[in-house]
């Protein structure tokens, strides 16, 4: 969904966009937006679903996702704005990346050429190193969260997406300690056991290998 609108109308339209979700039970939705005033730019807008926005823990996790993204601007899409619409839905606006995620690439190509695979793994490992140095563990690394962003010159730049369940190495935790976070097939053993205390940078390395 792409919309063109003026910046001062943004809060109103975020509320209108949230209403488009209807009564579904999804966490939220992301759409493209175009701000055409003095600073023309496109943005990917993520809006928290109203049925979850009323829960303090979910709102705090949503806020943390924005905070983590702000700390990792070289790893993920650039954070543009964080706010709450006039009708109460929290939203996050990022730069709108062009390209495809790794899951789509693999569906299309089936197998990557060895040089491409080696370069991709090296790039992802480098981004994880930056995140870990900043005290952040992704915890849900998988092909659909690796984005191959297309630059204006046609070259590609790897970006990591969806830090919504990222853990902070300061030990703070928002989620139920008994819950298993991550995606089957990419979970490190300590994640699969639900052993939060044992999850760390090595868990992302395991997911990268998987």
C-alpha positions in Angstrom: 0.0 0.0 0.0 1.6 3.3 -1.1 0.2 6.7 -0.2 1.3 10.2 -0.9 0.6 12.8 1.8 1.9 15.9 3.5 4.0 15.6 6.6 1.6 17.5 8.9 -1.1 15.0 7.9 1.0 12.0 8.9 -0.4 11.4 12.3 -4.0 11.4 11.0 -3.2 9.1 8.1 -1.3 6.7 10.4 -4.6 6.3 12.3 -6.5 5.9 9.0 -4.0 3.2 7.9 -4.4 1.4 11.2 -8.1 1.2 10.6 -7.5 -0.7 7.4 -6.3 -3.7 9.4 -9.9 -4.4 10.4 -10.5 -7.1 13.0 -7.6 -9.4 12.0 -5.3 -10.7 14.7 -2.0 -9.8 13.1 0.6 -8.0 15.1 0.5 -5.1 12.6 1.3 -4.2 9.1 3.9 -2.4 7.0 3.2 -0.2 4.0 5.1 2.3 1.8 4.6 6.0 2.3 5.8 9.0 0.4 6.5 12.4 2.1 6.6 15.0 -0.7 7.4 18.3 1.0 10.8 20.0 1.5 12.5 16.7 2.3 11.0 14.2 -0.1 11.4 10.6 1.0 9.7 7.3 1.0 9.3 5.3 4.2 8.2 1.9 5.3 5.6 2.3 8.1 5.0 -0.3 10.7 1.8 0.1 12.8 1.0 -1.9 15.9 -2.4 -3.6 15.7 -5.0 -2.0 18.0 -5.8 -5.2 19.8 -2.1 -5.4 20.9 -1.5 -1.7 21.4 -3.5 -1.8 24.6 -1.0 -4.2 26.2 1.9 -2.4 28.0 4.4 -5.2 27.4 3.7 -5.3 23.7 4.0 -1.5 23.4 7.3 -1.6 25.2 8.6 -4.4 22.9 7.6 -2.3 20.0 9.4 0.7 21.4 12.4 -1.4 22.1 12.4 -2.5 18.4 12.7 1.1 17.4 15.4 1.7 20.0 17.5 -1.2 18.8 17.0 -0.1 15.2 18.3 3.4 16.1 21.4 1.8 17.6 22.1 -0.3 14.5 21.6 2.1 11.6 24.5 0.4 9.7 22.8 -3.0 10.1 19.2 -2.4 9.2 17.0 0.1 7.5 17.5 3.7 8.8 15.1 4.7 11.5 13.2 7.9 10.4 10.5 8.4 13.1 8.8 6.8 16.1 5.4 8.0 17.3 1.8 7.4 18.2 -1.1 8.3 16.0 -3.9 10.6 17.1 -6.0 7.4 17.5 -3.4 5.8 19.7 -1.6 3.3 17.5 2.2 3.2 17.9 4.1 3.3 14.7 7.7 3.2 13.4 8.9 4.7 10.1 12.0 3.4 8.4 13.6 4.1 5.1 12.0 2.1 2.3 14.4 -0.5 1.0 14.3 -1.7 -2.6 15.1 -5.2 -3.4 14.2 -8.6 -2.0 14.8 -10.7 1.0 17.0 -13.8 0.9 14.0 -16.2 1.2 12.6 -14.7 -2.1 16.0 -15.0 -3.7 16.3 -18.6 -2.7 12.8 -19.4 -4.0 13.7 -17.9 -7.3 17.2 -19.2 -7.8 17.0 -22.4 -5.7 20.8 -22.5 -5.3 23.3 -19.6 -4.9 26.6 -19.7 -6.8 29.4 -20.3 -4.4 31.0 -16.9 -4.7 27.7 -15.2 -4.0 27.0 -17.5 -1.0 30.4 -16.8 0.5 30.1 -13.1 0.0 26.6 -13.1 1.5 27.6 -15.1 4.6 30.6 -12.8 5.1 28.3 -9.7 4.9 25.8 -11.2 7.4 28.5 -12.2 9.8 29.9 -8.6 9.6 26.5 -7.1 10.4 26.0 -9.5 13.3 29.4 -8.5 14.7 28.3 -4.9 14.7 25.0 -5.8 16.4 26.8 -7.9 19.0 29.3 -5.1 19.7 26.3 -2.9 20.4 25.0 -5.4 22.9 22.2 -6.8 20.7 21.4 -10.4 19.8 19.0 -10.8 16.9 17.5 -14.1 18.0 15.5 -14.6 14.8 18.0 -14.7 12.0 16.6 -16.5 9.0 16.4 -15.9 5.2 13.3 -13.7 5.3 15.0 -11.4 7.8 18.0 -10.9 5.5 17.3 -8.2 3.0 19.3 -7.6 -0.2 18.8 -3.9 -0.7 19.3 -2.6 -4.2 21.4 0.6 -4.5 20.9 3.2 -7.2 23.9 1.9 -9.1 22.4 -1.6 -9.2 24.7 -3.1 -6.6 23.3 -4.8 -3.5 23.7 -4.1 0.2 22.8 -6.6 2.9 20.6 -5.5 5.7 19.1 -7.4 8.7 15.4 -6.9 9.4 12.9 -7.5 12.2 14.7 -6.9 15.5 11.3 -7.2 17.3 12.4 -10.1 19.5 16.1 -9.0 19.8 17.6 -9.5 23.1 19.9 -7.0 24.9 23.1 -8.3 26.5 22.5 -6.1 29.6 20.2 -8.9 30.8 16.9 -7.0 30.6 14.0 -9.1 29.3 10.4 -8.2 28.5 8.9 -11.6 27.4 7.6 -14.6 29.3 10.7 -16.5 30.4 9.1 -19.8 29.5 8.4 -18.8 25.9 10.5 -20.0 23.0 11.5 -17.2 20.7 12.7 -17.6 17.2 11.9 -19.7 14.1 12.0 -23.5 13.9 14.9 -24.6 11.7 17.1 -21.8 12.8 16.9 -22.1 16.6 20.1 -22.7 18.5 19.7 -25.5 21.1 19.6 -23.1 24.0 16.7 -21.2 22.3 14.8 -24.4 21.6 15.2 -25.3 25.3 13.8 -21.9 26.3 17.1 -21.2 28.2 17.1 -17.4 28.0 20.2 -17.1 30.2 22.3 -19.1 27.7 21.2 -17.2 24.6 23.9 -14.9 23.3 25.9 -13.9 20.2 26.7 -17.6 19.6 23.0 -18.2 19.1 23.0 -15.9 16.1 26.1 -17.6 14.7 24.3 -21.0 15.0 21.3 -19.5 13.0 23.7 -18.2 10.4 25.2 -21.6 10.0 21.7 -23.1 9.7 
